[in-house]
Each structure stands twice: as C-alpha cells, then as structure tokens.
Amino acid sequence: MHFVYLGEHSVLHTLKKQISSITVKIHDPQRPLITNGATKIFRYVLAMFPNLNCFRFETSIYCEPVSWNHLAQAICSSNLLQLHIHLENFDDCIHLLDGRFNQLHTLCITLSTIHSDQIIDNEVN
C-alpha cells in the first residue's frame, strides 16, 4: 500500500473545496490493505473534500469492507448526495443512515454479511 503525502502545495489540496465527485477503487490481491485500511481511507477522503456530492468507494473481495465501528462518530457530510460503498454488515447500514449524511438521496451498498444485532422497527406512525 502506498500513502501519498498531499502537502498544502499539492493540486488536490489546492482544489479540495472545488472537487465534488471522487471515485476510489481498491483492488490489489497481491498486497491487501492493513487492518481497517479501507475505513481509514474512507474517513480521510470525507475529511479532505468537504464539498463532495458523489463518492464512489469501490473495494474488491481482497479488501476488507468499511466498518462503521471503526469510523469516528464525528464523520458527517451535509453535501453528500450519492454514496456507493461496500460495508461490513447490515448494522453499518443502520448507522450510515442515522442523519450524518442528511442530504443523501442515492445510496448503493454492497454488504459482506447480512446480519444485524439490532431490532428494526419499520412501522410508520
């Protein structure tokens, strides 16, 4: 895995408030990510680009999915409209939809496991 330092003089740093759409693809069967690597990258991208409207975070079977348990509670985005992501389990979906992404209108999720420890009340009063 390569980490690139994005100093304050880099093009991405200079244009970070203008970038509205990003696709991150992680697929390398020869070098799997470090533990929680995808989650760390996901968190970094959301923090780095505050005006994202569309975020496609594509990981392969060789990469562990993003886990909400390892994301900071402070992560949120009031600008994100579309999110495409691979999550660990159904509980992560529930946490993702807790209001942190309050403008989200398109959500495409790939789940590793369909399992939830929570009881879901889907009744509308």
Secondary structure in CASP SS format (residue, H / E / C, confidence):
PFRMAT SS
TARGET T0000
AUTHOR 0000-0000-0000
METHOD secondary structure of the structure
MODEL  1
M C 1.00
H C 1.00
F C 1.00
V C 1.00
Y C 1.00
L C 1.00
G C 1.00
E C 1.00
H C 1.00
S C 1.00
V H 1.00
L H 1.00
H H 1.00
T H 1.00
L H 1.00
K C 1.00
K C 1.00
Q C 1.00
I C 1.00
S C 1.00
S E 1.00
I E 1.00
T E 1.00
V E 1.00
K E 1.00
I E 1.00
H C 1.00
D C 1.00
P C 1.00
Q C 1.00
R C 1.00
P C 1.00
L C 1.00
I C 1.00
T C 1.00
N C 1.00
G H 1.00
A H 1.00
T H 1.00
K H 1.00
I H 1.00
F H 1.00
R H 1.00
Y H 1.00
V H 1.00
L H 1.00
A H 1.00
M H 1.00
F C 1.00
P C 1.00
N C 1.00
L C 1.00
N C 1.00
C E 1.00
F E 1.00
R E 1.00
F E 1.00
E E 1.00
T E 1.00
S C 1.00
I C 1.00
Y C 1.00
C C 1.00
E C 1.00
P C 1.00
V E 1.00
S C 1.00
W H 1.00
N H 1.00
H H 1.00
L C 1.00
A C 1.00
Q C 1.00
A C 1.00
I C 1.00
C C 1.00
S C 1.00
S C 1.00
N C 1.00
L C 1.00
L C 1.00
Q E 1.00
L E 1.00
H E 1.00
I E 1.00
H E 1.00
L E 1.00
E C 1.00
N C 1.00
F H 1.00
D H 1.00
D H 1.00
C H 1.00
I H 1.00
H H 1.00
L H 1.00
L C 1.00
D C 1.00
G C 1.00
R C 1.00
F C 1.00
N C 1.00
Q C 1.00
L C 1.00
H C 1.00
T E 1.00
L E 1.00
C E 1.00
I E 1.00
T E 1.00
L E 1.00
S C 1.00
T C 1.00
I C 1.00
H C 1.00
S C 1.00
D C 1.00
Q C 1.00
I C 1.00
I C 1.00
D C 1.00
N C 1.00
E C 1.00
V C 1.00
N C 1.00
END
